[in-house]
Amino acid sequence: MEVLQSKAFERLHGRVQLLLTSPPYPLNEKKSYGNLTGDKYLKWVESLAPIFAKLLTPDGSIVIELGNSWEPGRPVQSLLALEALLAFTKAEGAGLRLVQQFVCYNPSRLPSPASWVTVNPLRTVDSFTHVWWLAKTDYPKADNQKVLRPYSDAMKSLLKRGSYNSGDRPSEHRVSSKGFLNDRGGSIAHNFLELEAMQSGRDVRLPNAFSLSNTASKDHFHRECKRLKITPHPARMPVGLASFFIEYLTNEGDLVLDPFAGSNTTGFAAALSKRRWVAIDAQDNFVAQSKLRFSDPIFRSVKEKS
């Protein structure tokens, strides 16, 4: 907050097209990277909203990933994450509204909360996070044609065949005889984002060129951390998730900001998409390890082409 409200940052007021971040989750236990709990967390989240809003362009967006939290010692979910969203959205002086909700599903997440899933087998695995898209206007810059998903094999066959089962549906919708025959180059992305295929044998139809897979143990960043005996940030955002919103909500040359950058997934994804970026983190070791991302051959290839 000191950096965001500093004299140097005043020149960014009204210039940030996308503020994309994953702040510390509203957890009931402390993590190594620091987090507040309970009412202190809510007040802190609320205080961020007007600061963020001041940085945005008139048609800019805020995208925040928030996970679930559980009541301490009880097998019930906490309302803290929802209360945090409401506090942030309704913060005085921010002028924000909720544009759309996204769900990021990660089937590779470890069974959690462990005490109520594996130790006491009472609950199912908490396997998704919420991603909230907010803005100061009802019409922030966005173009879903830039994040089209590849057509499914069934849709490709339909286009090739030139016909399908049109007519009335039980839902009382009427499907025209030619409405689905216009090849737009792909299907519109869903607000449910899979990090891996939910069913074996079915491809994940990615909305962009970057893999959404969260099995990060094989990526360049993780391999370099292991080689250098560096402990990577414990809560890394998938590159594909960041790149989806960057492609969707910004153009080349736009400015992207992540005030809780961690290992700087956002900055890396922004650089790959030829956006300008600013990233902040409170811990020097995470800032230092984020530099490893930019030794990735993928980044060097993009840089050479540009």
C-alpha positions in Angstrom: 0.0 0.0 0.0 2.9 2.3 0.6 4.2 1.7 -2.9 0.7 2.1 -4.5 0.2 5.4 -2.7 3.7 6.7 -3.2 4.6 9.9 -5.2 6.2 7.8 -7.9 3.0 5.9 -8.5 0.9 9.0 -9.0 2.0 9.0 -12.7 0.2 5.7 -13.1 -3.2 7.1 -12.0 -5.7 6.4 -14.7 -3.2 4.5 -16.9 -3.6 0.8 -15.7 -5.8 -1.1 -18.2 -5.8 -4.3 -16.1 -5.0 -4.9 -12.5 -4.7 -8.7 -12.3 -3.8 -10.2 -8.9 -4.2 -13.0 -6.4 -3.9 -11.3 -3.0 -3.4 -13.4 0.2 -6.5 -15.5 0.7 -8.8 -14.9 3.6 -7.3 -17.8 5.6 -7.6 -18.5 9.3 -4.0 -19.4 9.6 -0.8 -17.5 8.8 1.2 -18.3 5.7 4.9 -17.7 5.1 4.1 -14.8 2.7 1.9 -13.0 5.2 -1.9 -12.6 5.5 -4.4 -11.0 7.8 -7.4 -12.8 9.2 -11.0 -12.1 10.1 -12.3 -8.5 10.4 -8.8 -7.1 9.9 -8.7 -8.9 6.5 -12.1 -7.4 5.5 -11.0 -3.9 6.4 -7.7 -4.3 4.6 -9.4 -5.6 1.4 -11.9 -2.7 1.5 -9.1 -0.2 1.9 -7.5 -1.5 -1.3 -10.5 -0.8 -3.6 -10.3 3.0 -3.9 -6.5 2.8 -4.4 -7.0 0.2 -7.2 -9.8 2.2 -8.8 -7.7 5.3 -9.0 -5.1 3.5 -11.0 -7.5 2.2 -13.6 -8.2 3.7 -17.0 -11.9 4.6 -17.4 -12.6 1.3 -19.1 -10.0 -0.7 -17.2 -10.6 -3.9 -15.3 -9.7 -5.5 -11.9 -9.4 -9.3 -11.9 -8.9 -10.9 -8.4 -8.5 -14.6 -7.7 -9.8 -15.6 -4.2 -9.8 -19.1 -2.7 -12.2 -20.5 -0.1 -11.6 -20.5 3.6 -12.9 -22.7 6.4 -13.9 -22.0 10.0 -11.1 -22.9 12.4 -11.6 -26.3 13.9 -15.0 -26.8 12.2 -16.0 -28.7 9.0 -17.9 -25.7 7.6 -16.8 -23.0 5.1 -16.2 -19.5 6.2 -18.1 -16.6 4.7 -15.0 -14.5 4.8 -14.2 -14.8 1.0 -17.7 -13.7 0.1 -17.7 -10.9 2.6 -14.3 -9.8 1.2 -15.8 -9.6 -2.3 -18.7 -7.5 -1.0 -16.5 -5.2 1.0 -14.2 -4.6 -1.9 -17.0 -4.1 -4.4 -19.0 -1.7 -2.2 -16.0 0.2 -0.9 -16.8 3.9 -0.6 -15.1 6.0 -3.3 -14.2 3.1 -5.6 -17.3 3.1 -7.8 -16.9 -0.6 -8.7 -19.3 -3.2 -9.9 -19.0 -6.9 -10.4 -18.8 -7.6 -14.1 -18.6 -11.4 -14.1 -17.7 -14.4 -11.9 -15.2 -17.1 -13.1 -14.4 -20.4 -11.6 -10.9 -21.9 -11.9 -11.0 -25.7 -11.5 -7.8 -27.5 -10.5 -8.1 -31.3 -10.3 -4.5 -31.5 -9.2 -5.0 -29.7 -5.9 -4.1 -31.7 -2.8 -7.1 -32.8 -0.7 -8.0 -29.9 1.4 -9.0 -29.0 4.1 -7.0 -32.1 5.0 -8.5 -32.4 8.5 -12.0 -32.7 7.0 -11.2 -34.6 3.8 -8.5 -37.2 4.6 -8.1 -37.3 8.4 -11.8 -37.2 9.0 -13.5 -38.2 5.7 -16.4 -35.8 5.9 -16.0 -33.3 3.1 -15.0 -33.4 -0.6 -11.8 -31.8 -2.0 -11.9 -28.0 -2.2 -10.7 -28.0 -5.9 -11.5 -24.5 -7.3 -11.0 -20.8 -6.7 -13.2 -17.9 -7.6 -11.9 -15.3 -10.0 -13.9 -12.0 -9.8 -13.9 -9.4 -12.7 -14.7 -5.9 -11.6 -14.7 -2.5 -13.3 -15.7 1.2 -12.9 -18.0 0.9 -15.9 -20.6 -1.5 -17.2 -18.6 -1.7 -20.4 -14.9 -2.2 -19.7 -12.6 -3.0 -22.6 -13.1 -6.6 -23.5 -13.2 -8.8 -26.7 -14.2 -12.4 -26.4 -13.2 -13.0 -30.0 -9.5 -12.8 -28.8 -9.9 -15.8 -26.5 -11.9 -18.2 -28.6 -11.6 -21.9 -27.9 -10.9 -24.3 -30.7 -14.0 -26.0 -32.0 -14.8 -29.4 -30.6 -14.6 -32.4 -33.0 -18.4 -32.5 -33.0 -18.6 -28.8 -34.0 -16.0 -29.4 -36.8 -18.1 -32.3 -38.1 -21.3 -30.1 -38.0 -19.7 -27.3 -40.0 -18.4 -29.8 -42.5 -21.8 -31.6 -42.7 -23.7 -28.3 -43.1 -26.7 -29.4 -41.1 -27.9 -30.3 -37.7 -31.0 -31.0 -35.6 -32.8 -27.6 -35.7 -36.2 -26.7 -34.4 -38.0 -26.4 -31.0 -36.3 -27.5 -27.8 -37.9 -28.5 -24.5 -36.5 -25.3 -23.0 -38.8 -23.4 -25.4 -35.8 -22.1 -27.4 -36.1 -22.4 -31.2 -32.8 -23.3 -32.9 -32.7 -22.0 -36.5 -31.6 -24.2 -39.4 -28.5 -22.1 -40.2 -27.6 -20.3 -36.9 -24.7 -22.7 -36.1 -23.2 -22.9 -39.6 -21.3 -19.7 -39.4 -17.6 -20.6 -38.9 -16.3 -17.9 -36.5 -12.9 -19.6 -36.0 -13.7 -21.0 -32.6 -16.3 -21.1 -29.8 -16.8 -18.4 -27.2 -14.9 -19.1 -23.9 -16.7 -20.2 -20.8 -16.4 -18.7 -17.4 -15.4 -22.1 -16.0 -11.7 -22.6 -16.6 -10.2 -26.1 -16.5 -6.6 -26.5 -15.5 -6.7 -30.0 -16.8 -9.2 -32.2 -18.5 -12.1 -33.3 -16.3 -12.6 -36.5 -18.2 -9.9 -38.9 -19.5 -9.6 -38.8 -23.3 -11.2 -35.4 -23.6 -9.0 -32.5 -24.6 -9.0 -29.2 -22.7 -10.0 -26.6 -25.3 -7.6 -23.8 -24.3 -8.7 -20.3 -25.0 -5.2 -19.1 -25.9 -1.7 -20.3 -26.8 -0.5 -20.9 -23.2 -1.1 -24.1 -21.4 -3.5 -23.9 -18.4 -2.1 -27.0 -16.9 -1.2 -26.5 -13.2 1.3 -29.4 -13.1 4.1 -26.9 -12.7 6.7 -29.3 -11.7 7.8 -29.6 -15.3 7.9 -26.0 -16.3 11.0 -23.9 -16.8 10.5 -21.8 -13.6 10.1 -24.8 -11.3 13.1 -26.7 -12.9 15.3 -23.6 -12.4 14.2 -23.2 -8.8 15.0 -26.9 -8.2 18.4 -26.6 -9.9 19.3 -23.5 -7.8 17.8 -25.0 -4.6 15.3 -22.2 -4.3 12.0 -22.8 -2.6 9.4 -21.4 -5.1 6.5 -19.2 -4.0 3.9 -21.5 -2.4 0.8 -20.0 -4.2 1.7 -19.5 -7.8 -1.0 -18.4 -10.3 -1.0 -20.6 -13.5 0.4 -18.7 -16.4 -2.5 -19.7 -18.6 -5.0 -18.1 -16.2 -3.1 -14.8 -16.3 -2.7 -14.9 -20.0 -6.4 -15.5 -20.6 -7.4 -12.3 -18.9 -4.5 -10.3 -20.4 -5.5 -11.4 -23.9 -9.2 -10.9 -23.2 -9.2 -7.5 -21.5 -6.2 -5.6 -22.9 -4.4 -4.8 -26.2 -0.7 -4.8 -27.1 1.0 -2.0 -25.4 -1.5 -1.7 -22.6 -0.3 -1.5 -19.0 -0.9 -4.5 -16.6 -0.3 -4.2 -12.8 0.0 -6.9 -10.2 0.4 -5.5 -6.7 0.7 -9.0 -5.1 3.0 -10.5 -7.7 4.7 -13.3 -5.8 6.9 -15.0 -8.4 5.5 -12.7 -11.1 3.3 -14.9 -13.2 1.3 -11.8 -14.3 4.4 -9.9 -15.5 5.7 -12.9 -17.4 2.3 -13.5 -19.1 2.0 -9.8 -19.9 5.5 -9.8 -21.4 4.7 -12.8 -23.6 1.6 -10.9 -24.9 3.6 -7.7 -25.6 1.9 -5.7 -22.8 3.7 -3.3 -20.5 3.7 -4.4 -16.9 4.5 -3.4 -13.3 4.7 -6.0 -10.5 5.1 -5.5 -6.7 5.9 -7.9 -4.0 6.8 -7.3 -0.3 9.4 -10.1 -0.1 12.8 -9.6 -1.8 13.3 -13.4 -2.2 10.2 -13.7 -4.4 11.2 -10.7 -6.5 14.6 -12.3 -7.0 13.2 -15.7 -8.0 10.7 -14.1 -10.4 13.7 -13.2 -12.6 14.1 -16.9 -13.4 10.9 -16.7 -15.5 12.5 -14.4 -18.0 15.3 -16.9 -18.8 12.5 -19.2 -20.1 13.2 -20.1 -23.8 9.6 -19.3 -24.6 10.1 -15.7 -23.5 13.4 -15.4 -25.4 11.6 -16.6 -28.5 8.8 -14.1 -28.2 11.3 -11.3 -27.5 13.4 -12.2 -30.6 10.2 -12.2 -32.9 9.2 -8.8 -31.6 
